Amino acid sequence: MSANDFTFNDLVEKALSDPAFRKGLVEDPASTLESAGMDAPDKLVTALEKVDWVSLERVVAAFGSGDRTDTAVIC
């Protein structure tokens, strides 16, 4: 899969299911995305820097690893 084949859903699924990837997004989003073979445009990196990662960790803990994100509805 090339960098251009990754979707936002792919990014979210990986962040929910992979604690090391999630930690990398917190510490250095651009490098983490590039290491995963994903594009890291400035707009996306800026958005990731604004994510409330503590709340995301709570969601992961409450709902599991994220392996069923295709059926989840978040409002």
Backbone bond lengths (Angstrom), bond angles and torsions (degrees), N, CA, C in turn:
res aa  C-N    CA-C-N  psi(-1)  N-CA   C-N-CA  omega(-1)  CA-C   N-CA-C  phi
1 M - - - 1.456 - - 1.528 107.97 -
2 S 1.313 116.47 126.89 1.463 119.67 179.54 1.521 110.02 -83.46
3 A 1.324 115.37 167.22 1.468 120.77 -178.48 1.521 111.36 -56.76
4 N 1.328 116.96 -35.42 1.456 120.31 -178.05 1.523 112.85 -74.74
5 D 1.332 118.08 -13.27 1.460 121.53 179.45 1.524 112.70 -82.96
6 F 1.317 118.90 -13.87 1.457 121.86 -179.22 1.518 109.77 -75.87
7 T 1.317 115.39 137.02 1.460 120.88 177.26 1.526 108.98 -108.62
8 F 1.309 115.72 170.92 1.457 119.78 175.84 1.525 109.94 -60.24
9 N 1.335 116.71 -38.18 1.470 120.15 177.84 1.522 111.15 -60.70
10 D 1.338 117.36 -39.08 1.470 120.65 176.90 1.526 110.27 -60.30
11 L 1.324 115.59 -43.36 1.463 120.73 179.84 1.527 110.71 -62.28
12 V 1.321 116.80 -46.13 1.464 121.06 -179.59 1.525 110.60 -63.96
13 E 1.329 117.08 -45.85 1.469 119.96 179.52 1.523 111.14 -58.95
14 K 1.333 116.26 -44.17 1.465 119.51 -179.86 1.527 110.35 -65.18
15 A 1.327 117.40 -41.77 1.469 120.59 179.59 1.526 111.45 -63.86
16 L 1.334 116.92 -36.83 1.463 120.34 -179.36 1.521 112.84 -75.23
17 S 1.322 116.53 -32.09 1.467 119.19 -173.27 1.524 114.55 -100.00
18 D 1.330 117.77 -10.81 1.465 120.81 -174.29 1.531 109.88 -125.66
19 P 1.339 117.48 98.55 1.470 120.61 -177.50 1.527 113.63 -57.64
20 A 1.320 118.27 -36.70 1.469 120.66 -179.73 1.529 110.43 -67.39
21 F 1.325 116.91 -40.15 1.461 121.06 177.62 1.522 109.88 -64.62
22 R 1.333 116.08 -44.81 1.470 121.10 178.73 1.522 110.31 -58.87
23 K 1.333 117.10 -44.35 1.468 121.29 178.53 1.528 110.26 -61.77
24 G 1.324 116.25 -40.93 1.460 120.27 177.87 1.517 112.24 -62.53
25 L 1.334 116.81 -38.08 1.463 119.86 178.17 1.522 111.32 -63.84
26 V 1.321 116.48 -33.09 1.468 120.84 178.05 1.523 109.93 -70.65
27 E 1.326 116.47 -46.01 1.466 121.30 -172.59 1.525 113.66 -79.91
28 D 1.326 117.57 -40.81 1.464 121.13 -176.91 1.527 109.04 -157.85
29 P 1.344 116.57 81.38 1.460 119.85 -174.14 1.532 114.10 -57.09
30 A 1.323 118.09 -44.15 1.466 120.53 -176.49 1.525 111.42 -61.13
31 S 1.312 117.49 -49.62 1.467 120.97 -179.39 1.521 111.58 -65.06
32 T 1.325 116.53 -38.26 1.462 120.71 -179.44 1.522 110.72 -64.78
33 L 1.324 117.01 -44.66 1.460 120.48 177.99 1.523 110.96 -62.76
34 E 1.319 116.28 -46.38 1.463 120.33 -179.38 1.523 111.24 -62.84
35 S 1.327 117.70 -39.72 1.469 121.40 178.34 1.525 111.67 -64.11
36 A 1.332 116.48 -29.47 1.464 121.36 179.27 1.527 111.78 -86.39
37 G 1.328 116.61 1.36 1.456 120.39 179.71 1.512 113.94 81.41
38 M 1.328 116.43 19.63 1.461 121.53 -179.75 1.522 109.84 -104.64
39 D 1.322 115.49 149.56 1.459 119.83 173.28 1.524 108.90 -65.88
40 A 1.335 116.10 149.03 1.465 120.78 -179.71 1.525 110.37 -129.96
41 P 1.354 116.90 64.79 1.466 118.31 178.02 1.522 111.03 -64.32
42 D 1.320 115.51 150.46 1.469 120.99 -177.47 1.525 112.51 -52.71
43 K 1.327 117.15 -40.77 1.464 121.13 -178.29 1.532 110.85 -61.45
44 L 1.324 117.82 -41.34 1.462 121.40 178.93 1.524 110.75 -68.77
45 V 1.323 117.03 -43.68 1.470 120.93 179.71 1.526 109.87 -60.79
46 T 1.320 117.07 -43.81 1.465 121.08 178.34 1.525 110.86 -61.20
47 A 1.325 117.01 -42.57 1.467 120.69 178.45 1.524 110.79 -63.41
48 L 1.326 117.45 -42.27 1.464 120.83 179.97 1.522 111.64 -65.28
49 E 1.313 117.00 -32.32 1.465 120.55 178.71 1.530 111.77 -68.40
50 K 1.335 116.70 -18.05 1.463 121.30 -178.98 1.529 113.28 -97.69
51 V 1.327 117.22 -2.41 1.469 120.95 -178.72 1.525 110.05 -66.23
52 D 1.314 115.95 139.99 1.465 122.17 174.48 1.527 107.02 -84.72
53 W 1.326 115.44 89.04 1.464 121.29 -173.29 1.521 112.41 -68.44
54 V 1.317 118.19 -28.46 1.467 120.74 177.41 1.528 109.37 -63.80
55 S 1.318 116.89 -44.04 1.462 120.42 178.00 1.521 111.21 -65.17
56 L 1.319 116.89 -39.52 1.462 120.41 177.81 1.522 110.81 -61.65
57 E 1.327 117.03 -42.08 1.468 120.75 177.74 1.529 110.45 -61.03
58 R 1.324 117.04 -37.52 1.467 120.33 178.25 1.529 111.01 -65.73
59 V 1.325 116.72 -40.09 1.462 120.62 177.47 1.521 110.11 -62.62
60 V 1.318 116.64 -45.57 1.462 120.76 179.13 1.523 110.36 -60.04
61 A 1.317 116.67 -44.38 1.465 120.56 -179.98 1.531 111.27 -64.21
62 A 1.318 116.62 -37.70 1.459 120.55 -177.42 1.524 113.05 -74.43
63 F 1.334 116.59 -34.82 1.458 119.96 -172.70 1.513 114.59 -112.35
64 G 1.303 118.22 -1.98 1.457 119.86 177.74 1.505 112.84 101.44
65 S 1.316 115.58 -161.69 1.462 122.14 -169.76 1.508 114.56 -75.65
66 G 1.325 118.63 -12.65 1.453 119.74 -179.14 1.509 112.87 93.91
67 D 1.334 118.63 9.15 1.448 120.05 -177.91 1.526 113.02 -72.79
68 R 1.323 117.97 -1.83 1.461 121.21 177.72 1.525 110.89 -122.40
69 T 1.321 118.04 32.60 1.462 120.78 -177.71 1.516 111.95 -64.05
70 D 1.341 117.70 -21.62 1.457 119.32 -179.71 1.528 111.86 -68.68
71 T 1.325 118.06 -18.05 1.459 120.79 179.75 1.521 112.48 -107.44
72 A 1.312 117.08 -2.94 1.462 120.51 -177.67 1.523 110.89 -81.99
73 V 1.310 115.61 145.19 1.455 121.55 174.18 1.512 106.67 -122.60
74 I 1.317 115.70 121.12 1.460 120.79 -179.89 1.512 107.80 -114.87
75 C 1.313 116.58 122.76 1.466 121.07 -178.80 1.497 110.08 -106.60
